[in-house]
Amino acid sequence: MLKKKVLLSIGGSDSGGGAGIQADIKTFSILGWHGTCAITAITAQNTLGVQRVFSIDKEAVLYQLESITDDFQVSFAKIGMLYSEDIVRTVAKKLDELSIPIVLDPVIEAEAGGKLLRSEAVETLKETLFPSSRVVTPNISEAEALTEINIKNLSSMKIAARLILDMGAKAVIIKGGHLDCTDLLMEEGNVNLIKGDRVKGGTHGVGCTYSAALTSFLAKGLSLRESAERAKTFATQAILRSMDVGRGVAPVNQVGCLIEEAEKFRTLSDVQSAIEMLLDKLDFVGVSSDISLNIGMAISEAGSPSEVAAVEGRIDSGAKNLNQFACIKFGSDLELAELILSAMSIDPRCRAAMNLVSESLECCTKLKLIISCLESYEEQLAISTASSSVVDAMKKADKIPFAFCNAGGLGEKFIVSLVGHSATELANVAISLLRFVNSNVWQDIN
């Protein structure tokens, strides 16, 4: 029996490699599938827009579909650009014969400009492919074209989604990237909102990438809701890692999820190595904070506390090995994460931080590590937060790593923090500080 590890993309070719068939195949591959394709049109396209569209004869499309399905056992098909009414009917008839489940991304116009579905083909698309699709995934402008509803908010999104279901679709996801990045999933009258954040990066090909990822997750047997959530995360990561390779809208980078996974692994490993160094060599009583000791590190380009790894529950000064305190997790120390993210906002290289006791202040000063010191709780209030004070310190820093201190609260001890490139770098600094304290002899920490 043939193993079902094959997906089919039916759509147009993007000569710029950012959207269409090219985006689908890359997405399928990264998510563990063998991607096949039936090309319905050839676009002369780049990051600036679509310059020309060249139609492909319906027989050529049919032969491609037959070649694929005669040899491969296709688990799911994703349909994008179909361009003409003849091709819509050809694709619909063939997939109906084969009973292949479908994700329909009703591509009408390119984001960067250019019509990708002829006007007379829109009604045929609704009649033939909406009823046979597992889910239809229009963006705001496509949903408006399909329903003639002016979508400005969640209420109008729901009206448009209901109309698309009335056209025969089993489920619809209206992608909210043109509003507040909240997607609306409607199925059998049930509504789920899938929230997202607007992130920096290029978006060329993000719609194709999202629907291809949705297809991949559905083919793995996940529910529509979970598949939609994972596809949104995948597309967001692709935007964050987009590649500025042209003069227009940068194409998304489908490898983004793999880059982030690798970054997280390296970050966790660095924090773990730093803690092992500290447990092996440091006398915690003399250097580490009995109030809030922790050490953390962010992945590169981190934008939220969920991308900063630290010890869950802080480090116990009596611990002798990693098994004696909670595990290292992303998002486990919000205060330390905010400090690191604030530092990164000034210098992206400053991805790590560590807290020390107030007694280490004099030692840090002698070693010329101190850049900024808020000497009173009232002065601390003027700057507002530890995150604000690290920004103030960063602006004065002339070397990395460095230390700064601020009041921990009314009547509490000062908190001294080290900021640097990596957790292991800061562990080495802390070890050098301890040696200096114990011997009162200069240790080269650089």
Secondary structure, 3 states (H helix, E strand, C coil): CCCCCEEEEEEEEECCCCCHHHHHHHHHHHCCCEEEEEEEEEEEEECCEEEEEEECCHHHHHHHHHHHHHHCCEEEEEECCCECHHHHHHHHHHHHHHCCCEEECCCCECCCCCECECHHHHHHHHHHCCCCCCEECCEHHHHHHHHCCCCCCHHHHHHHHHHHHHCCCCEEEEECCCCCCCEEEEECCEEEEECCCCCCCCCECHHHHHHHHHHHHHHCCCCHHHHHHHHHHHHHHHHHCCCCCCCCCCECCCCHHHHHHHHHHHHHHHHHHHHHHHHHHCCHHHHECCCCCCEEEECCCCCCHHHEEEECCCCCCCCCCHHHCCCEEECCCHHHHHHHHHHHHHCCCCCEEEEECHHHHHHHHHCCCEEEECCCHHHHHHHCCHHHHHHHHHHHCCCCCEEEEEECCCCCCEEEEEEECCHHHHHHHHHHHHHHHHHCCCCCCC
